[in-house]
Amino acid sequence: MPSSVLALALTLGLLLSAPADDPAAPESFTPQQREHWAFRPVKRTDMPEVAEARWSLNPIDRFVRSATLELGLKHAPEADRVALIRRVTYDLTGVPPSPEAVFAFVSDPMPDAYERVVDRLLASPQYGERWAQHWLDLAAYADTNGFELDADRPDAWRYRDWVVQSFNDDMPYDRFVKLQIAGDEVEPGTSAALIATGFARCGPREVVGGNILPEVKRQEELTGITSTVSSVFLGLTMGCARCHDHKFDPLPTTDYYRLQSFFASSEMIDRPIASEAEESEYKAIVKRIDDQAAPLLGELAELEKPIRETLRERKKGMLTDSERTIMAIPEGQRTEAQKKLAQGAQKALNVTWEEVAAAFKDNAEGHARREALKLAIHTILVQKPEPPAKAMALVDTSPKAPDTFVHRRGDVKSRGPRVVPRPPGILLAAQPADAFSVSIEPLEQSTRRRLELARWMTRPDNPLTPRVIVNRLWASHFGRGIVATPSDFGVRGESPSHPELLDWLASELIAGGWKLKPMHRLMVTSAAYRQSSRVAPESFKKEAEDDPENSFLWRMNRRRLDAEGVRDALLVASGELNPARGGPGVKPPIEKEIEDLIFTEAEVVDLWPETPDPGQWLRRSLYLFRKRNVRYALFDAFDAPDTQTSCPSRGVSTHALQPLVTLNSQFVLDRARALSRRILAGDGTDNADRVDRAYNFVLNRAPTFRECVDALDFLAKQTRFHESAKKTAPADEAWIDFSLAMLNRNEFFYIP
């Protein structure tokens, strides 16, 4: 064969045997695709001139008023001071203001009284707790893995506390992003940076797997990370491009796997961050407890041994002849097919705890002894301390990354072309040519891929990252984002109601060093934010007809408290809120119906061990233990997310279960009793004064004359009712009824 032909054949052979590489070169996009508002560079426009300039308190108002004037809409008057302080306190801290704070603000004659309230709230540690809850919704945070086993994550709370501290410290958002994407590469060897990477670990994770192939399980993990990172930071629905090119946005499947390849070498690792002394002390305590439990465990094993042997022999008799033949072959001599059949047979022979427990039910003496042993063992083992501190981290374990391939139709067994790490091409098209390089030099212990992704995400010329976060801030303050679909800035997402304002805010964020607190201050001190939500329809008939959803903010939106806000407000009103911060999640009592539904194991072991200190049950909702498969009734009723996926905005529903929970649940009844004690413990014994205190505790205002009359009439009727029922303290019972009614006022549940 001539050498030229041989060379050609060898070349063709190499091309046919190796997967086709993706060059990662910028694609060509149509002008229409490039011109989509979200893919264009952020452009800071001049503030518009408006006829009512005196109404404006800061630049935001110029943009808002320009839009309403263009539509011929009037604006609402400023809200009263009580409404303002309730609104801004809830928005910035997640809890209602104290009666003292309300009185001080209402009585303050200085023109900057409101601005000083805002500054105080932004400096409060409760600010970080409030904004951590928003972020944890996006991260799909929980303290357990989910799925059938739903095992605990002992160190998940460290990420939650890191987020709280980051917001309180006003960490620049670009750094906040970098640490969560690549903390181990940004600050190698730093515990806080490792904990920050827990963002990618927050979602549900199947750790048992069953018959799931390792490569399938790994792909599911990468899918979760890729989809969450793209939606939370970039507002892109990249997950839609996993199996095929995105049907609406210019995001080919190759772009999905290019983004995924940034995480190809990253592993989910619980990395120790405790000192050697702490590790040694923990091991010594655990050994002592294990040694104490060992004799009882041995006795339990001996007690169960004959039952297990009997059950196993019974199962052996149910094997087929072919299965028995295969099981008789030494393991090292089995073929691959025989090994798979042997695995199935072995699984069929396993004796489960349910089968053992059922077998003991027919042996009263043995059952009693077994339960006593289990209780004794549990009593000993439950004394084990929390394991030494670990960071629930996402880290690279090697400077070399495995190849990433496109999976046709999302099937790991159907490999397409090989791809390299690169951001979506449509975004690179809006940036300078040097915005990102596919040549990434690894670090000593990592690929540096995630670090380069984080750097690209936080470049000032990235068209999405700053827009997405300022829109999230806006949505939390105004009840609706400038873009109403906060995690979808694509073609099928909503167009911005105020596009120039969105870009102005994004550019302002960057100019201010990516600091979020100044952005909060800018928004909540605007005249748009300070408008009243109570507008008489006859006064604003045109506005209600032309803009019924209030997209252009001619008034403020009235909003209901979120689920955690309802619980926290109940605790504040009753005077019971425990202000302790941080630490492992608290397990309060849960309704018996929920415990019976979720925990069906008829065993002595308590599968929901309540936190021993009842005072801990009264901490903020942020610090409650979040088990994915256990839903708190109050949270469930008021639309808390299910923690299975990232939640960009919570739904708001109204249904009969809500008053059923707030009128009948033990938690709310206990708060009503505490509130009644608080009311009665105040100065003065006149019932009118007590009614006044109740209104200030619950609604931050004094009652009207009509409300006071109705309250006194209600108390008199309830006292007579409890007297007829021969209650020992009928007047006290009447105050409990009144307190429960106050905590169920519609006004209590809404931000004015």
Secondary structure by P-SEA (a helix, b strand, c coil): ccaaaaaaaaaaaaaaaccccccccbbbbccccccccccccbbbbcbbbbccccccccaaaaaaaaaaaaabbbbbccccaaaaaaaaaaaaccccccaaaaaaaaaccccaaaaaaaaaaaacaaaaaaaaaaaaaaaccccccccccccccccaaaaaaaaaaaaaacccaaaaaaaaacccccccccaaaaaaaccccccccccccccccaaaaaaaaaaaaaaaaaaaccccccccccccccccccccaaaaaaaaaaaccccccccccccaaaaaaaaaaaaaaaaaaaaaaaaaaaaaaaaaaaaaaaaaaaccaaaaaaaacccccccaaaaaaaaaaaaaacccaaaaaaaacccaaaaaaaaaaaaaaaaaaacccccccccbbbbbccccccbbbbbcccccccccccccccccaaaaaacccccccccccccccccaaaaaaaaaaaccccccaaaaaaaaaaaaacccccccccccccccccccccaaaaaaaaaaaaaaccccaaaaaaaaacccccccccccccccaaaaaaccccccccbbbbbcccaaaaaaaaaaaaccccccccccbbbccccaaaaaacccccccccccccccccccccccccccccccccccaaaaaaccccccccccbbbbbbcaaaaaaaaccaaaaaaaaaaaaaaaacccccaaaaaaaaaaacccccccaaaaaaaaaaaaaaaaaaaaaccccaaaaaaaaaaaaaaacccccccc
